[in-house]
């Protein structure tokens, strides 16, 4: 056990984590396979996304159609996504079908068919998603912002880029699966109603004979420019700002999260009140914490008009710099209520919990309980939050804008 959570490590090294939820009749599970964006070599940005779709197009004795029918026959909801460090493969379903679902998903990891005829459609879907960003300028700006802010390869978009996807072949993608689909370095999580001993025994029989692949260290590259402008003749300006924050393993993690909530935790938050309501500078604004294992950051977005873009950025920077001033118990309590409410709502979903315990183990090497999270939030005071903020010398921003003209940073 890890502080009240089920824990087991298979003979090959795969980590198994579980959180029992006795009030539900469902179960959710995930396999976190170390084949995410940062595991892909140079020139293969987006390969993880293609692979996460391709493996569902036939595995073991099932072709694409029969595999889909088998999965649908279990009434499960798929949870497959390519992330930065892992490809996550999983499902949520009625608890009585867990063993069958685990058996089918083991085939996706150990024996995907990866047929040439199915590669083209999987790659085309990934390319279409990138092309679709032209209709979503907000997301396009925020992707570009992360690309500018983080060092390579952590800056690469999980969607990929068109140049790399166009050059990606079935043969190359197949090699990448062989190199990265390593059960020995994978993390399995389960939440809901389950028999952990039975799960451990089944996964040992399915994956116990797997041998590890070579784990290559992540080589960091450079960061992008501090300011980048994307010309666009539209009537709107989309603004993204990003600045440093502590990582999720830092002692002041919850203090940092509450600072972001004071900034942008609702309609009474400082950014919404000062930038949108009082000055009418933008039609949309918000900030959120963004955390990777090695990095923490605050992301901020604002949508405005060309004549108000410069002032919008200036006032946002002003609000960050003045965040330590005038903090009140009322402000902090609202931030605490909002942050705890989001955590409590997530804890009631087996899908969310399966993902959360895996993310905790990857980033922290342990799993946080809901009681621990609530206690850490409650421990933050106005004095400790003010001290944390005043210790910061400055808020240095990376900025990306999209619109008819650039601004001055």
C-alpha positions in Angstrom: 0.0 0.0 0.0 1.0 3.6 -0.5 -0.7 5.7 2.1 -4.0 4.0 1.7 -3.7 3.2 -2.0 -3.3 -0.2 -3.5 0.3 -0.7 -4.8 2.1 -3.6 -6.5 5.0 -4.0 -8.8 5.1 -6.8 -11.3 8.1 -9.0 -11.7 9.1 -7.1 -14.8 8.9 -3.7 -13.1 5.4 -2.5 -14.2 3.9 -0.4 -11.4 0.3 -1.1 -10.4 -1.8 1.5 -8.4 -5.4 1.3 -7.3 -7.9 3.4 -5.4 -11.0 1.6 -4.3 -14.3 3.4 -4.5 -16.9 1.3 -2.7 -19.9 3.5 -3.6 -19.7 2.8 -7.4 -20.4 -0.1 -9.6 -18.0 1.0 -12.3 -14.2 0.9 -12.8 -11.7 2.9 -14.8 -8.2 1.9 -15.6 -5.3 3.3 -17.6 -2.0 2.0 -18.9 0.6 4.8 -19.1 3.0 3.7 -21.7 6.3 5.7 -22.1 5.8 6.6 -25.7 4.7 10.2 -25.3 5.9 13.2 -27.3 9.2 13.6 -25.5 10.1 10.0 -26.3 9.9 10.5 -30.0 13.1 11.4 -31.9 13.8 14.6 -33.8 11.6 14.8 -36.9 8.8 12.6 -35.5 6.7 15.3 -33.7 3.1 14.0 -33.7 4.0 10.3 -34.0 2.6 9.6 -30.6 -0.8 10.8 -31.6 -0.8 8.7 -34.8 0.3 5.6 -32.8 -2.3 6.1 -30.1 -5.0 5.8 -32.9 -3.2 3.2 -35.0 -3.0 0.6 -32.2 -6.8 0.6 -31.9 -7.1 -0.5 -35.6 -6.3 -4.1 -35.0 -4.5 -6.2 -32.3 -3.8 -9.8 -31.8 -6.5 -11.9 -33.5 -8.8 -8.9 -34.0 -8.8 -6.8 -37.1 -9.9 -3.2 -36.8 -13.6 -3.9 -37.1 -13.7 -6.9 -34.7 -11.6 -5.1 -32.2 -14.0 -2.2 -32.1 -16.9 -4.6 -31.8 -15.2 -6.4 -28.9 -14.5 -3.2 -27.1 -18.0 -1.8 -27.7 -19.5 -5.2 -26.6 -18.1 -4.5 -23.1 -19.9 -1.2 -23.0 -16.7 0.7 -22.2 -15.7 4.3 -22.8 -12.2 4.6 -24.3 -9.6 6.8 -22.7 -6.7 6.9 -25.2 -4.6 10.0 -25.6 -1.0 11.0 -26.4 0.6 13.1 -23.7 4.1 14.6 -23.2 5.6 11.7 -21.4 3.1 8.8 -22.0 0.5 7.5 -24.3 -2.4 6.7 -22.0 -4.6 3.8 -23.0 -7.6 2.9 -20.9 -11.3 2.7 -20.4 -14.2 3.1 -18.0 -16.8 0.4 -17.8 -19.1 -1.7 -15.6 -16.9 -3.5 -13.0 -18.0 -7.0 -14.0 -16.2 -6.8 -17.4 -12.8 -5.6 -16.1 -10.9 -8.8 -16.7 -12.1 -9.0 -20.4 -11.2 -5.4 -20.9 -7.7 -5.8 -19.5 -7.1 -8.8 -21.7 -8.1 -6.8 -24.8 -6.0 -3.8 -23.8 -2.9 -6.0 -23.2 -3.1 -6.9 -26.9 -3.0 -3.2 -27.8 0.3 -2.9 -26.0 1.9 -6.2 -26.6 0.6 -7.2 -30.0 -0.9 -4.3 -32.1 -1.2 -5.3 -35.8 0.0 -1.9 -37.1 -1.0 -2.7 -40.6 0.0 -0.4 -43.5 -3.5 -0.1 -44.7 -4.6 1.4 -41.4 -1.7 3.8 -41.0 -2.9 6.3 -43.6 -6.2 7.0 -41.9 -4.6 7.3 -38.5 -2.0 9.8 -39.8 -4.7 11.8 -41.8 -6.8 12.2 -38.6 -3.7 13.7 -36.8 -3.1 16.1 -39.7 -6.7 17.1 -39.9 -6.6 18.1 -36.2 -3.7 20.4 -36.8 -5.4 21.9 -39.9 -8.4 22.5 -37.7 -6.5 24.9 -35.5 -7.1 27.5 -38.2 -10.6 27.6 -36.9 -9.5 27.9 -33.3 -7.1 30.8 -33.0 -7.1 30.7 -29.2 -5.8 27.1 -29.1 -3.3 27.9 -31.8 -1.9 30.8 -29.8 -1.6 28.7 -26.6 0.1 25.9 -28.5 2.6 28.4 -29.9 3.1 29.9 -26.5 4.1 26.5 -25.0 6.4 25.9 -27.9 8.1 29.3 -27.2 8.2 28.9 -23.4 9.5 25.3 -22.8 12.9 24.0 -23.9 12.8 21.3 -26.6 11.5 18.5 -26.5 9.1 19.6 -23.8 8.0 22.5 -26.1 6.7 20.1 -28.8 3.0 20.0 -29.3 1.3 16.7 -28.6 -0.7 17.3 -31.8 2.6 17.4 -33.8 3.4 19.4 -36.8 2.4 18.9 -40.5 6.0 18.6 -41.8 6.9 15.8 -39.5 3.6 14.0 -40.0 3.8 14.2 -43.8 7.3 12.6 -43.6 6.2 9.9 -41.1 5.9 6.4 -42.6 4.3 3.2 -41.4 7.6 1.6 -41.2 9.1 4.4 -39.1 6.1 4.5 -36.8 6.3 0.7 -36.3 9.9 1.0 -35.3 8.9 3.7 -32.7 6.3 1.4 -31.2 8.9 -1.3 -30.8 11.3 1.1 -29.1 8.9 2.8 -26.7 6.0 0.4 -25.9 7.7 -1.0 -22.8 5.4 -2.6 -20.2 8.3 -2.7 -17.8 8.4 1.1 -17.6 4.7 1.5 -17.8 2.3 2.5 -15.0 -1.1 0.9 -14.6 -3.8 2.6 -12.5 -7.3 1.4 -11.6 -10.1 3.2 -9.6 -13.6 2.2 -8.7 -14.8 -1.3 -7.9 -12.2 -4.0 -8.4 -10.4 -6.9 -6.8 -6.8 -5.8 -6.6 -5.3 -9.2 -6.0 -7.1 -10.6 -9.1 -6.0 -7.6 -11.2 -2.4 -8.1 -10.1 -2.5 -11.8 -10.9 -4.0 -11.2 -14.3 -1.5 -8.5 -15.3 1.4 -10.7 -14.1 0.2 -13.4 -16.4 -0.3 -11.0 -19.3 2.9 -8.8 -18.9 5.2 -10.7 -16.6 7.4 -12.1 -19.4 8.0 -8.7 -21.1 11.6 -7.6 -21.3 12.6 -3.9 -21.0 13.6 -1.7 -23.9 16.4 0.8 -23.7 15.4 4.0 -22.0 17.0 7.1 -23.6 17.5 10.2 -21.5 15.7 13.4 -22.6 18.2 15.9 -24.1 17.1 19.4 -23.5 17.3 22.0 -26.3 16.8 25.7 -26.4 13.8 27.9 -25.6 12.1 30.1 -28.1 11.9 33.9 -28.2 10.4 35.9 -25.4 7.9 37.5 -27.8 6.4 36.1 -31.0 3.7 37.6 -33.2 1.5 35.6 -35.6 0.1 38.0 -38.3 -3.7 37.7 -38.9 -6.0 40.2 -40.6 -9.0 39.4 -38.3 -10.8 41.9 -36.1 -9.6 40.2 -32.9 -6.3 39.9 -31.1 -5.5 36.7 -29.2 -2.9 37.1 -26.5 -1.1 34.4 -24.6 1.3 35.0 -21.7 3.3 32.4 -19.7 5.5 32.8 -16.7 7.4 30.6 -14.2 5.7 28.8 -11.3 6.8 26.2 -8.8 6.5 22.5 -9.8 3.9 20.2 -8.2 6.6 18.7 -6.0 7.6 22.0 -4.5 6.6 22.8 -0.9 4.8 25.9 -2.1 2.8 24.2 -4.8 -0.6 24.8 -3.1 0.4 28.4 -2.3 1.1 28.9 -6.0 -2.2 27.3 -7.0 -4.1 29.6 -4.7 -2.3 32.6 -6.1 -3.5 31.6 -9.5 -7.0 31.2 -8.1 -6.9 34.7 -6.7 -5.9 36.0 -10.1 -8.4 34.0 -12.1 -10.7 31.8 -10.0 -14.0 33.2 -11.1 -16.0 36.3 -11.9 -14.7 38.0 -8.7 -11.1 37.3 -9.5 -8.6 40.1 -10.1 -8.0 39.6 -13.8 -11.7 39.3 -14.6 -12.6 42.3 -12.4 -9.7 44.6 -13.3 -9.1 43.8 -17.0 -12.6 43.0 -18.2 -15.2 44.5 -15.9 -13.6 47.8 -14.8 -11.7 48.7 -18.0 -13.6 46.7 -20.6 -10.4 45.8 -22.3 -11.2 42.3 -23.4 -14.1 39.9 -24.0 -12.3 36.9 -22.5 -9.6 36.5 -20.0 -8.3 33.7 -17.7 -5.2 32.2 -16.1 -4.4 28.7 -15.0 -1.6 26.6 -13.5 0.2 24.3 -16.0 2.5 21.7 -14.6 4.9 19.1 -16.0 7.1 16.9 -13.9 10.2 19.2 -14.3 8.4 22.5 -14.9 5.7 24.6 -13.5 4.1 27.6 -15.2 1.1 30.0 -15.2 -0.7 30.3 -18.5 -2.8 33.4 -19.3 -5.1 34.1 -22.2 -6.9 37.3 -23.3 -9.0 38.0 -26.3 -9.5 41.6 -27.3 -9.5 44.1 -30.2 -6.4 45.6 -32.0 -6.9 49.1 -30.4 -6.9 47.6 -26.9 -4.3 44.9 -27.2 -1.3 46.9 -25.8 -3.2 48.1 -22.8 -4.6 44.7 -22.1 -1.1 43.2 -21.9 0.1 46.1 -19.8 -2.8 45.7 -17.3 -2.4 42.0 -17.1 1.3 42.4 -16.2 0.3 45.0 -13.7 -2.1 42.7 -12.0 0.6 40.0 -11.7 3.1 42.5 -10.2 0.5 43.8 -7.7 -0.8 40.4 -6.7 0.8 40.5 -3.2 -0.9 43.9 -2.5 -4.2 44.1 -0.6 -4.8 40.4 -0.2 -7.8 39.7 2.0 -9.1 36.7 3.9 -12.3 36.9 1.7 -10.2 36.6 -1.4 -8.2 33.7 -0.2 -11.2 31.9 1.2 -13.0 32.1 -2.2 -9.9 30.7 -3.9 -9.7 27.9 -1.3 -13.4 27.0 -1.9 -13.0 26.9 -5.6 -9.8 24.8 -5.6 -11.2 22.3 -3.1 -14.5 22.0 -5.0 -12.6 21.1 -8.2 -10.6 18.5 -6.3 -13.7 17.0 -4.6 -15.6 16.8 -7.9 -12.7 15.1 -9.6 -12.4 12.6 -6.7 -16.0 11.4 -7.3 -15.1 10.2 -10.8 -13.4 6.9 -11.3 -12.0 8.1 -14.6 -10.5 11.2 -13.0 -9.1 9.3 -10.1 -7.4 6.7 -12.3 -5.7 9.5 -14.2 -4.8 11.4 -11.1 -3.1 8.6 -9.2 -1.0 7.8 -12.2 0.0 11.4 -12.7 0.9 11.7 -9.0 3.1 8.6 -9.1 4.9 9.8 -12.2 5.5 13.3 -10.9 5.9 12.7 -7.2 6.7 9.0 -6.8 3.7 8.7 -4.5 -0.1 9.4 -4.5 -1.8 12.2 -2.6 -5.0 11.5 -0.8 -7.9 14.0 -1.0 -7.5 14.7 2.8 -3.8 15.6 2.2 -4.8 17.9 -0.6 -7.5 19.7 1.4 -5.2 20.0 4.4 -2.4 21.6 2.3 -4.9 24.1 0.8 -6.3 25.0 4.2 -2.8 25.5 5.6 -2.2 28.5 3.3 -2.8 31.8 5.0 -2.9 35.4 3.8 0.5 36.0 5.5 2.1 32.9 3.9 0.6 33.8 0.5 1.8 37.4 0.7 5.3 36.2 1.8 5.5 33.8 -1.1 4.5 36.4 -3.6 6.8 39.2 -2.2 9.8 36.9 -2.4 9.4 36.8 -6.2 11.7 39.4 -7.8 9.7 39.8 -11.0 7.2 38.2 -13.3 9.1 37.5 -16.6 6.7 36.6 -19.4 6.9 34.8 -22.6 4.2 36.3 -24.9 2.6 35.2 -28.1 0.0 37.4 -30.0 -2.1 36.8 -33.1 -3.7 39.8 -34.8 -3.2 42.5 -37.4 -0.3 44.1 -35.6 2.3 43.3 -33.0 2.6 44.9 -29.5 5.5 46.2 -27.5 6.9 44.0 -24.7 
